[in-house]
Amino acid sequence: AELDHAAMTIDEYGGTPPYGAIRKLDILRNRVYRIGMRPDLPSHGHAVSVNGPETAEIAGNTLDRIWGSALFVFGGKPSGVGGREVPLTRILIHHNRVTDALLTCNDWGAIETWQGGPFYLYGNISGNPGGFWNPSYTWGGSPRFGFAFYLDGSFKNYVFNNVAWGKNNTLTSPLCNLAAFQSVFGFQNVYFNNTVYKFAIGIRRDGEQTGRNAYLGNIWSDFSDIHYCYYQSNFSDSQYDYRNLAFARNIYHLPAPKYAKFEASGTTHTTFDSFRNALTARKTSACSLGQVSTNTPMRDAPNHDFRPADGSVAINAGARQFVPWALHRMFGEWHFRLDNVDPCYIQDENWFMTTAY
């Protein structure tokens, strides 16, 4: 508690000579409070920074009042470290609780992953991420630029059974929580059966041309701007991998005035039906989208009781998703989902960090 710079930093590389590889790491059941008030000059006040473990379990930690990111985790090896491969990466981040992170910095997530998965993020609670930027500038709905969960150049994340909550989604307020999820560049990321409450934006990501991402069985309640916002990049429509996107079994309560912007054209779909029809036209691997609920699906979301309410449409409405266990030097991995463009096509989802990554 009350540490100027950080609670713990665990680093796989750097220095002369380089440090040894982190083969197995456990960070379990720590209580972390008021960290990062006065970080050193090139730092950001992140509470727990982990750089490059091959296997890790980060679980049962409680982090509150964090000036930077709470859990900041690079998997496998960091960017720019070439010359070797990491044939097994397996990072479990589960049952952690983070509240009031990103108090004096932005462009991070309260819980953030980088680089090589598989990452298994499940059972975490991330509440009221900050990231204040400037009241005269907004990032698609808020003067904040902070996120409950951030997948930053992060590959093969299984994000499920988490809770993300905000305190404020009034777009003109400097207290407006921007987005539950942010993602940049990564692919093979699956978000399913998460509960998300009171943000401007549900998921914000920089382009969807990488494809192979799925959004299934999530509850989205009380949004003020847009649910899915994929910002355009310099790619043509033919370069977007629509066929491997999936949207199904999601529940929308107090939906945002805009549903999605996910195509290279930048078209904004302002209704549920428009979004679903566009997914169907693009022949995405799952395009049913889900349903809109006029009744609250949760018992008492304003007081953070996110259990299903009596008679909730969320009961038995979750998605079933196969989550494979990471193995050494994975050669092939197939889900055998029906491809809506070519039924003979089967997507291989094997992953390990070769020298090229």
N, C-alpha and C positions, 0 to 999 in steps of 0.2 A: 504494500500500500504506500501511496504518497511518494512515488519514485519519479524523478525528473524526466528520465529518458525512456526506460523500458523495464518491463518485468523480467523478461528473459529473451535472449537471442541465441539461436542455435544454428551454426553456420557450417555448411559442408565444404566450402571452398574459400580461397583467398589466402593472403599472406605469402611468405616465402620461408620454407617450401609450402605448397598447398596442404591444407588439412586433409585428414583421411575421410573416406566416404562414411556417411551415416547409413548403416545397414538397417538398423531397427531403432525406433524412437517411440517412447511413451511419454505423454504429458497428460497427467490424470488428476482430476479432483483438486485443482488449485483455486483459491479465491484471490481475485485480482481487483484492486480498487484504486481509483484516482491515479492513473499512470500517464506520463507524457506531458506534464504541464510546462516543462522547460527543456525541450530536447536540444541536443547539440546541433550545430549549424546545418549539416547536410541531411538531417534526419527529420522524421515526422511524428515521433512520439507513439509509434506502434507498441502495443503492449507485449504481445508474444509473436516474435518473428522466427520462422523456421525456413531454412534455406537448403533444399536439396536432399531430404531423406529418401531412401528407396522404399522403405516401409515405415509406417507410423500409425499410431493411434492417439488422437487428441480428443479427450472425452471427459465429461463431468466437470468442466471448468466453468466458473462463474466470474464474469468480467463486467464491471460497472464503472461508469464515469471515466471513459478513456479518451484522451485528447487526439489520438490517431486511430488507426485500425486496431481491433481487438485481437483477432487471429489472422495472421498474415503468412500464408503457407505456400512455398514453392515445392513442387513435387519432382523427384527424379534427379534433375539437374537444372540449373538456372539458364536463362537465355545467354548465348554467347560462349558457353562452355562446350567446345567441340572436342574431337579427338577420342571420344570414348562413347560406348553405348551403355544404357542402363536396361538390362533385359527384364527386370522385374520392378514395377512400381505399384505400390498399394497403400493408399493413404485413407484412413478412416477418421472422419471428423464428426463426432456425434454427441448428442446430449450435453451440449454446451449452452450457456445462457449469457447473452450479451445485451446490455442496455446502455443507452446514452454514450455511444462511441462517436468518433469523428467530431469532437467538440471544437477543434481549432484547425482542421485541415479538410481537404476535399479531394474528390476524384479517387476515393478508395471505397472499400466495403467494410462494414463492421466485421464480417467474416469474409475472407478473400482467399481464393486459390489461384495459383499460377502454374503454367507449364504442364508437366506430365502427370496424368492420372494413370489408372483409374483413381478418382476421388469419390469416396462414399460420404456424402453429407446428409445426415439424417437425424431427426429428433432434436434439432437445434432450435433455439428461440433467439431471434434478433429483433430488438425493439428500439424504436426512435433513433435511427441513424442520422447523424448531423450532416456535416459537409457544407456548411454555410459558405457561399461564394461572394455575392454582392447583391444588395436589394434591387439594383437597377438592371441586373442581367438575369435572364432565366434560361435554364436548360430544359426546354420543352415543358414548362409548367411550374418551375420552382426556382427561387434564387439559391437553393441548395444543390450540391452535386455530390451526394453521398448515398450509399446503398446498404440495404440490410445484408445482401449477399452479392459478391462481385466475382465473376469468373473472368479473369484478366489474362487473355492469351492462354486459356486453360482448357485442356482437352480431356474428354471422357469423364465427365462429372455425372454422378447419379445423385440428384438433389431431390430428396423425398421426405415426407412426414415432418417437414419443418414448419415453424410459425414465424412470419415476419409481420410486425405491426408498427404503425406510425401513430403519432399523436395528432397530426394536423395535416390536412390536405387542401387548405384554402390557398389557391394559386397566388394570391397577392400577398401572402404572409411570408416573412423571412423564416418562419418556423415550419413551413410546408415541407414534409418529407417527400423527397423526389420519387424514388422508385424502390420497389422491393428487390428486384434483380437487375443486375447490369452484366453484360457480357461483351467481350471484344474478341473477334477472330476465331475463337475456339469452335470445335465441332465435336459431334458425338456426345452432346450434353442432353440429359433427360431430366425434366422437372415433372414430378408427379406426386399427387396427394399432399401438396403443401396447402397451408391456410395462410392467406394474405389479407391484411386489413388496413385500410385507411392510408393510402398513398395517392400521389398525383398519377403515377405511372405504375403499371404492373411489372412489365419486363421491358427494359431498354437495351438494345444492342446495336453495335455498329455494323450494319449490313448482315444479310442472311444468306449471302452467296455460298458460304461454306456448307450449308445444309446439315443433314444428319442430326437434327435437333428435334426434340419432342416435348410437348406441353400437355399433360394428361391428368385428369382427375383433380385439378386444383380448385380451391375455393377462392374467389376474388370478391371481396366485399368492400364497398364504399371507396370508389375511385373518382377523381375529379378531372382527369385529363384524358388519358388513353390507356388501354390495357396492354397492347403489344406495339412497341414503337421501334422499328428497325430503320436506322438512319441510312440514307443513301450513300453509296460509295461509287467510285468510278468503274463500275462494271455494267455490262449490258444485260438485258433481260435474259439472253441465252446463257449467260454465265451463272445465273442463280440456280441453285440446286433445289428447286421447289419439290421435286418428287420425293425427297427424303425428309420433308417436314411432316410433323404430325400434331394435330390439335383435336382433342376428343375428351369427352366426359367432364369438361370444366363446368363450374357453377358460377354464375354471375349474379351478385346481389348488390343493389344500388350501383348499377354499372356506370362507367364513365361515359361522357357524351360522345367519345370516339372509341371505336373498338380496336382498330389495327391499321398500321402502315407497315407492310412487309414485302412489297414488291419493288423491283428496280425502278419502276415508274414513279414511285413515291405517292401512289394513290392512297388516300385516307378513307377507310371504310367506317362510316359513322353509325352503322346499324349491325346488329347481330347477323341478320340475313345476308347483308352485303358481304360481310367478312366470310361467312360460311360459303356463299356462292363463289367467292374468289378462290377459296381453298379448293373447292370442288373443280373449278375450271383449270386450276393449276395441277390437278391430278396428284395432290399431296398424298402421302401414304395413309393419313387419317385426316378426315375433314369434317366430321360430324360436329365438331366444336364443343357442344355440350348443351346447356340450358340456362335460361334466366329464371331466377327465383324472386318472387315478390315478397316472400317471407324470409326473415333472417335465418340463415342456416345454422347459426351458432347460438349458444345459450345467452351469453352476455359479453359480446366482443368489446364494448367500450371499457369494461372492467377486466378484460383479458381472460375471460372464460370462453375458450374457443372449442369446447366440446360441442358436438352436434345437439341442437335443440330438439325437443320432443317433436316428432313428425317431420324433422328436417329432410329436405330432398338430398342432403349429403349422405344420409345413412345408406350403406351398401352401394354407394354410387362411385366409389373410387376406381382407379385404373389398376390393372394388373400388368406389371412390367417385369420382364426377366432381367435380373441384375447379375451378370456373370462375375465370378470371383477371379481376381487377377492372377494369372499364372506366369511362370518364367518363360520368356522368349515366345510369346504368343504367335502362333503361325496362322490360325484361322478361327473365325468366330462368326457365326451366322444366326440370325433370329428367324429366318424363313417367313418374313412378312411378305404379304402380297404386294408387289410393285404395280402401281396403277398406270404406269406407262408401258412396261414390258413385263408380262408375267414370268418370262424366262430369266429375268434379272434378279440376282440375289446379292445384297450388299454385304461385303465382308467388313467386319468391324474390329478386326484384330488390331492390337496396339502394343507396341513397346518403343522405348526411346532409342532408336538407332543413332548412329553417329550423326546422321543428317539432321536430326531434330535438335 
